[in-house]
């Protein structure tokens, strides 16, 4: 299969835009990515648009605004993995030789729901009994705290770290630093979580231009190459399942590392799916950054700070950058590409040459998560 490189990225600042439509959010991100690549829209041969709740023909609605029509446009829904799944589809289309240049868009407008937890499918029996995502992750946190001795103050350090990172990111939705005491004193949501340990809802869009590596040097010199593009679905378990380890990510990480020919020791910067504070800690272990049960101590050591050995969520992550579902996976890639190019400004990770992005989607009974997409990039 042919190599694939990223030649352009763009996004809009995540936030709440109640007066804007989905297309209003999407087209500026596309324009920014094309401008970053320095190519005209007519060079794009196909487009892949990821959105979880954006409705029909999201890609056509967005690209029609800039006249990028008459090409194959594929719309992808895969819960919170929608944007990163669209990315994988674009990568595979180039790898197969079908196209040389494709566009990937991730977009979401959650303010249309007026607030509250994300709407899930009521036909699912756990959802019909009242399960919502904060409650699910709270159970994971409680079990991990019970089994491994994680403290509430350790757990609160995740939003402290990520809010500090978000304060350095002009595209982040939440840009005010917080302290551990402020996190613990915030409004309770689902024990042990307070409001600051749950990602905000909002709107956003991000876009990526991909090109066959054999042609990419014609577009720009500072290429970021795709080393792995992995997508897997959760395995259904009808009875007890261990909530302290995300099996879908453990399995996906192993497959991504094998595909890339790399290991956790090679990753310098990672954007992981920290929808709730406990999630980031679980992913430290799932990706092999630390051993099982040691995530709290690993965090406290400073290893995952911007100047640590493996910088995790320098963008601010979902907790600070925000989580407009379909846009998240694409925005994670925008951050990784900027880090590997050395364009991240005050949040730049020194010596970043290999980076990883990770987005999962869940909300159905019997599954750890329904989908998980992991990408590894290198200069």
Residue pairs with C-beta under 8 A, 6 or more apart in sequence:
1 95
1 96
2 94
2 95
2 96
2 97
2 212
2 213
2 214
3 95
3 212
3 213
3 214
3 225
3 226
4 91
4 94
4 95
4 210
4 211
4 212
4 213
4 225
4 226
4 229
5 210
5 211
5 212
5 213
5 216
5 223
5 224
5 225
5 226
6 208
6 209
6 210
6 211
6 223
6 224
6 225
6 226
6 333
6 337
6 377
7 37
7 39
7 101
7 209
7 210
7 211
7 216
7 219
7 220
7 223
8 33
8 34
8 35
8 36
8 37
8 38
8 39
8 207
8 208
8 209
8 219
9 32
9 33
9 36
9 206
9 207
9 208
9 209
9 333
9 334
9 337
9 338
10 28
10 29
10 30
10 31
10 32
10 33
10 34
10 35
10 36
10 206
10 207
10 334
11 29
11 32
11 171
11 204
11 205
11 206
11 207
11 327
11 330
11 331
11 334
12 25
12 28
12 29
12 32
12 171
12 204
12 205
12 206
13 170
13 171
13 172
13 173
13 204
14 171
14 172
14 173
14 202
14 203
14 204
14 321
14 322
14 324
14 327
14 331
15 173
15 202
15 203
15 204
15 322
16 111
16 173
16 202
16 203
17 24
17 25
17 109
17 111
17 203
18 111
18 112
20 109
20 203
21 61
21 109
22 51
22 54
22 55
22 58
22 61
22 62
22 107
22 108
22 109
23 61
23 62
23 64
23 65
25 107
25 109
25 203
25 204
25 205
26 49
26 58
26 61
26 62
26 65
26 105
26 107
26 205
26 207
27 62
27 63
27 65
27 66
28 205
29 105
29 107
29 205
29 206
29 207
30 62
30 63
30 66
30 68
30 103
30 105
30 205
30 207
31 66
32 207
33 103
33 207
33 208
33 209
34 40
34 41
34 44
34 103
34 207
34 209
36 209
37 209
37 211
37 219
37 220
38 219
38 220
39 101
39 209
39 219
41 66
41 67
41 68
43 101
44 68
44 71
44 101
44 102
44 103
44 209
45 71
45 72
45 99
45 100
45 101
45 102
46 71
46 72
46 73
46 74
46 90
46 93
46 98
46 99
46 102
46 103
47 59
47 63
47 68
47 71
47 72
47 73
47 74
47 102
47 103
47 104
47 105
48 59
48 73
48 74
48 76
48 86
48 87
48 89
48 90
48 93
48 102
48 103
48 104
48 105
49 58
49 59
49 62
49 73
49 74
49 75
49 76
49 86
49 104
49 105
49 106
49 107
50 75
50 76
50 77
50 78
50 82
50 83
50 84
50 85
50 86
50 87
50 104
50 105
50 106
50 107
50 326
50 329
50 330
51 58
51 75
51 76
51 77
51 82
51 83
51 106
51 107
51 108
51 325
51 326
52 77
52 78
52 79
52 80
52 82
52 108
52 325
52 326
52 361
53 108
53 109
53 110
53 113
53 119
53 325
53 326
54 107
54 108
54 109
54 326
56 75
57 75
58 75
58 107
59 73
59 74
59 75
59 105
60 69
60 73
60 75
62 105
62 107
62 205
63 69
63 73
63 103
63 105
68 103
74 86
74 89
76 82
76 85
76 86
76 89
77 326
78 85
78 361
78 370
78 371
78 373
79 325
79 361
79 362
79 363
79 370
79 371
80 273
80 275
80 323
80 325
80 326
80 328
80 329
80 359
80 360
80 361
80 362
81 231
81 329
81 359
81 360
81 361
81 371
81 372
81 373
82 106
82 325
82 326
82 329
82 361
83 104
83 105
83 106
83 107
83 206
83 326
83 327
83 328
83 329
83 330
83 331
83 359
84 106
84 231
84 328
84 329
84 330
84 332
84 333
84 357
84 359
84 373
84 375
85 231
85 329
85 371
85 373
86 104
86 105
86 106
86 329
86 330
87 104
87 106
87 208
87 210
87 229
87 329
87 330
87 333
87 373
87 375
88 229
88 230
88 231
88 373
88 375
90 102
90 103
90 104
90 208
90 210
91 210
91 226
91 229
92 229
93 99
93 102
94 100
94 101
94 102
94 210
94 211
94 212
99 212
100 211
100 212
100 215
101 209
101 210
101 211
101 212
101 215
102 209
102 210
103 207
103 208
103 209
103 210
104 207
104 208
104 209
104 210
104 330
105 205
105 206
105 207
105 330
106 205
106 206
106 207
106 326
106 327
106 328
106 329
106 330
106 331
107 204
107 205
107 206
107 324
107 326
107 327
108 203
108 204
108 205
108 324
108 325
108 326
108 327
108 328
109 203
109 324
110 118
110 201
110 202
110 203
110 324
110 325
111 201
111 202
111 203
113 119
113 201
115 201
117 132
117 133
117 134
118 132
118 133
118 201
118 325
118 363
120 127
120 131
120 132
120 133
120 363
120 364
121 127
121 363
121 364
122 128
124 363
124 364
124 365
125 365
126 364
126 365
127 363
127 364
127 365
131 365
133 275
133 276
133 362
133 363
134 189
134 190
134 193
134 198
134 276
135 190
136 362
137 190
137 193
137 275
137 276
137 278
137 279
138 189
138 190
138 191
138 192
138 193
138 276
139 243
140 243
140 244
140 278
140 279
140 282
141 150
141 155
141 192
141 193
141 276
141 277
141 278
142 191
142 192
143 243
143 244
144 150
144 243
144 244
144 278
144 281
144 282
145 151
145 152
145 155
145 192
147 244
147 293
148 244
148 293
148 295
148 296
149 296
150 281
150 295
150 296
151 296
152 184
152 192
153 180
153 184
154 296
154 299
154 300
155 192
155 197
155 277
155 278
155 281
155 296
156 180
156 183
156 184
156 194
156 196
156 197
156 277
157 180
157 299
157 300
158 197
158 274
158 277
158 278
158 280
158 281
158 299
158 319
159 178
159 183
159 196
159 197
159 277
159 319
159 320
160 177
160 178
160 179
160 180
160 183
161 299
161 304
161 305
161 313
162 274
162 280
162 313
162 316
162 317
162 319
162 320
163 174
163 176
163 177
163 178
163 196
163 316
163 319
163 320
164 177
165 306
165 313
165 314
165 315
165 316
165 317
165 320
165 347
166 172
166 173
166 174
166 175
166 315
166 316
166 317
166 319
166 320
166 321
167 175
167 176
167 177
167 316
167 320
168 314
168 316
168 345
168 346
168 347
169 175
169 314
169 315
169 316
169 320
169 321
169 347
171 315
171 321
171 331
172 315
172 316
172 320
172 321
172 322
173 200
173 202
173 204
173 320
173 321
173 322
174 200
174 316
174 319
174 320
174 321
174 322
175 316
175 320
178 196
182 196
183 194
183 196
183 197
184 194
185 194
186 194
186 195
186 196
186 197
187 194
187 195
188 194
188 195
189 195
189 197
189 198
193 276
193 277
196 319
197 276
197 277
197 319
198 275
198 276
198 277
198 319
199 274
199 275
199 276
199 317
199 318
199 319
199 322
199 323
200 322
200 323
201 323
201 324
202 322
202 323
202 324
203 324
204 322
204 324
204 327
204 331
205 324
205 327
205 330
206 327
206 330
206 331
206 333
206 334
207 330
208 330
208 333
208 334
208 337
210 226
211 219
213 223
213 225
216 223
217 223
222 341
222 379
223 379
224 336
224 337
224 340
224 341
224 377
224 378
224 379
225 377
225 378
225 379
226 375
226 376
226 377
227 259
227 260
227 261
227 262
227 354
227 376
227 377
227 378
228 256
228 257
228 259
228 260
228 262
228 374
228 375
228 376
229 259
229 373
229 375
230 252
230 255
230 256
230 259
230 373
230 374
230 375
231 252
231 371
231 372
231 373
232 248
232 251
232 252
232 255
232 371
232 372
233 248
233 367
233 370
233 371
233 372
234 247
234 248
234 362
234 367
234 368
234 369
234 370
234 371
234 372
235 247
235 248
235 367
235 368
236 366
236 367
237 366
237 367
237 368
238 366
241 247
241 368
244 282
245 282
245 285
245 286
245 292
246 279
246 282
246 283
246 286
246 360
246 368
246 369
247 368
248 360
248 367
248 368
248 369
248 371
248 372
249 282
249 283
249 286
249 287
249 358
249 360
249 369
249 372
249 374
250 286
252 358
252 372
252 373
252 374
253 264
253 286
253 287
253 288
253 374
255 374
256 356
256 374
256 375
256 376
257 263
257 264
257 288
257 376
259 376
260 376
260 378
262 354
262 376
262 378
263 288
264 287
264 288
264 289
264 310
266 354
267 287
267 289
267 310
267 354
267 355
267 356
267 376
268 310
268 311
268 349
268 351
268 352
268 353
268 354
268 355
269 310
269 311
269 312
269 314
269 336
269 339
269 340
269 349
269 352
269 354
269 355
269 356
270 287
270 289
270 310
270 311
270 312
270 313
270 355
270 356
270 357
270 358
271 312
271 313
271 314
271 315
271 317
271 332
271 333
271 335
271 336
271 355
271 356
271 357
271 358
272 279
272 280
272 283
272 287
272 312
272 313
272 317
272 356
272 358
273 279
273 283
273 318
273 328
273 358
273 359
273 360
274 280
274 283
274 313
274 317
274 318
274 319
275 318
275 323
277 319
280 304
280 312
280 313
280 317
281 295
281 296
281 299
282 295
283 312
283 358
284 290
284 295
284 298
284 299
284 304
284 312
285 291
285 292
285 293
285 294
285 295
287 356
287 358
289 298
289 303
289 304
289 310
289 312
290 297
290 298
290 303
298 304
301 308
302 308
303 309
303 310
304 310
304 311
304 312
304 313
305 311
306 314
306 347
306 348
306 349
307 349
307 350
311 349
311 352
313 319
313 320
313 321
314 335
314 339
314 344
314 347
314 349
315 321
315 331
315 332
315 335
315 347
318 328
321 331
321 335
325 361
328 359
329 357
329 359
329 373
332 357
332 358
332 359
333 357
333 375
333 377
335 344
335 357
336 355
336 356
336 357
336 375
336 377
337 377
338 344
339 348
339 349
339 352
339 355
340 352
340 353
340 354
340 355
340 377
340 378
340 379
341 379
342 348
342 352
353 378
353 379
354 376
354 377
354 378
354 379
355 376
355 377
355 378
356 374
356 375
356 376
356 377
357 374
357 375
357 377
358 372
358 373
358 374
358 375
359 372
359 373
360 369
360 371
360 372
360 373
361 369
361 370
361 371
361 372
362 368
362 369
362 370
363 370
364 370
